[in-house]
Amino acid sequence: MKSYLEKIDNFKKKENIKSFKLYENRSDDEIKISIIKTTYNRDKMLKECIMSTFKQNTKTKYEILILDNNLELNNLKNLDFIKENKINNISYYKHEKNLGAAGNFNRGIELSKGKYIVFLHDDGLMKKNYIEQISLILSQKKDLKLLTTGLIVTKYGANKNFTNYKT
């Protein structure tokens, strides 16, 4: 029987599974924040998620990494959407095998260039000044190791505000 306290290296566990870069439009600038968006077969939600990130009101250098766990190459609607909208600082990856949710986020960490990482699921949206606000906090609190933000469920959920988060 496997012990729940046994140490497992989840990065190593998936290291032999290849990821394929289907698209990249990233600059070589020094990236401060990497936004890792994981997805599996939720095209409409991911489009809205991408647009909320792309339309940020910030001077902070950031990148967007889309990690798609859907193995089918015939479903590239999101990739077409990215190209049509000429979205900058974005990369789109698919994997040879489904990495699972945690494995998908871990692969995003491996592929990111940013000093800081933001995790955002394909059904999450960012307020237009989100990156600027967290960038300000990160520059003021140099010893900060973890930053979490509020959650407002509006469109796909129960229309409940779970925090007192305001911008």
C-alpha positions in Angstrom: 0.0 0.0 0.0 1.3 3.4 -0.9 1.9 5.9 1.8 0.3 9.3 1.5 3.4 10.8 3.2 5.7 9.4 0.5 7.6 12.1 -1.3 6.7 12.2 -5.1 8.5 14.4 -7.6 5.6 15.3 -9.9 8.0 17.2 -12.3 10.1 14.1 -12.7 7.1 11.9 -13.1 6.0 13.8 -16.3 9.4 14.8 -17.7 9.4 12.3 -20.6 6.1 13.6 -21.9 6.9 16.1 -24.7 5.2 19.4 -25.1 4.9 20.9 -28.6 5.0 24.7 -29.1 2.3 25.4 -31.8 2.6 29.1 -31.7 4.9 31.7 -30.1 4.8 35.5 -30.3 7.0 36.4 -27.3 9.6 39.1 -27.1 13.1 38.6 -25.6 12.4 41.3 -23.1 12.9 40.6 -19.4 9.6 39.2 -18.3 8.4 40.0 -14.8 5.2 37.9 -14.7 4.3 34.7 -16.4 0.6 34.0 -16.6 0.0 30.2 -17.0 -3.4 29.3 -18.4 -4.3 25.7 -18.5 -7.1 24.4 -20.6 -8.9 21.3 -21.7 -11.7 21.5 -24.3 -13.3 24.8 -23.2 -12.8 27.0 -26.2 -15.3 29.8 -25.4 -14.1 30.3 -21.8 -10.5 30.3 -22.9 -11.1 33.0 -25.4 -12.6 35.3 -22.8 -9.8 34.4 -20.4 -7.2 35.3 -23.1 -8.8 38.6 -23.9 -9.0 39.6 -20.2 -5.3 39.0 -19.9 -4.4 40.6 -23.2 -6.3 43.8 -22.4 -4.4 44.6 -19.2 -3.7 48.2 -18.4 -0.1 47.9 -17.4 3.5 48.7 -18.3 4.7 45.5 -16.6 6.4 43.0 -18.9 4.4 39.8 -18.9 3.9 36.7 -21.0 0.9 34.4 -21.4 1.4 30.6 -21.7 -1.5 28.5 -22.9 -1.1 24.8 -22.0 -3.7 22.7 -23.7 -4.3 19.2 -22.4 -6.6 18.3 -25.3 -4.6 16.0 -27.4 -6.6 16.5 -30.6 -4.8 18.6 -33.2 -8.0 19.1 -35.2 -9.3 21.4 -32.5 -7.2 24.6 -32.9 -9.9 27.2 -32.6 -8.1 29.0 -29.8 -4.9 29.1 -31.8 -6.7 30.6 -34.7 -8.3 33.2 -32.4 -4.8 34.2 -31.0 -3.4 34.6 -34.5 -6.4 36.5 -35.8 -6.2 39.0 -32.9 -2.5 39.4 -33.1 -2.0 38.8 -29.4 1.6 39.5 -28.3 3.7 37.8 -25.6 1.9 34.5 -25.9 2.8 30.9 -26.4 0.5 28.0 -27.1 1.5 24.4 -26.2 -0.1 21.0 -26.6 1.3 17.8 -25.0 1.8 14.3 -26.5 -0.2 13.0 -23.5 -2.7 14.5 -21.1 -0.6 15.7 -18.1 -3.6 16.2 -15.8 -4.3 19.5 -14.1 -1.3 19.6 -11.8 1.1 18.3 -14.5 -0.2 21.0 -16.9 0.6 23.8 -14.3 3.9 22.2 -13.5 4.9 22.2 -17.2 3.9 25.9 -17.4 6.3 26.6 -14.6 9.1 24.8 -16.5 8.3 26.8 -19.7 7.9 30.2 -18.1 10.4 33.0 -18.3 9.0 35.3 -15.6 10.3 36.1 -12.2 6.8 35.6 -10.8 4.1 33.2 -11.8 0.3 33.7 -11.9 -1.9 30.6 -12.3 -5.2 31.2 -14.1 -7.6 28.4 -15.2 -9.3 28.7 -18.6 -12.5 29.9 -16.9 -10.9 32.7 -15.0 -10.9 36.3 -15.9 -8.6 39.2 -14.9 -9.7 42.7 -14.1 -8.0 45.1 -16.5 -5.6 46.4 -13.8 -4.8 43.1 -12.1 -1.2 42.8 -13.4 -0.4 46.4 -12.5 -1.8 45.9 -9.0 0.1 42.7 -8.2 3.2 44.2 -9.8 3.0 47.1 -7.4 2.6 44.8 -4.4 5.5 42.6 -5.5 7.8 45.7 -5.9 6.9 47.0 -2.5 7.1 43.7 -0.6 10.5 42.3 -1.7 10.4 39.4 0.8 7.0 38.2 -0.3 7.0 34.5 -1.2 3.3 34.0 -2.0 0.5 36.3 -3.0 -3.1 35.3 -3.4 -5.9 37.5 -4.6 -9.7 37.6 -4.3 -12.2 35.6 -6.3 -15.4 37.0 -7.8 -17.6 34.4 -9.4 -19.9 36.1 -11.9 -20.5 34.5 -15.2 -20.3 30.7 -14.9 -20.9 30.4 -11.2 -23.4 31.3 -8.6 -23.0 35.1 -8.9 -21.5 35.3 -5.4 -18.6 37.5 -4.3 -16.4 35.3 -2.1 -14.2 38.1 -0.9 -14.1 41.8 -0.3 -11.7 42.3 -3.3 -12.1 45.7 -4.9 -10.1 47.5 -7.5 
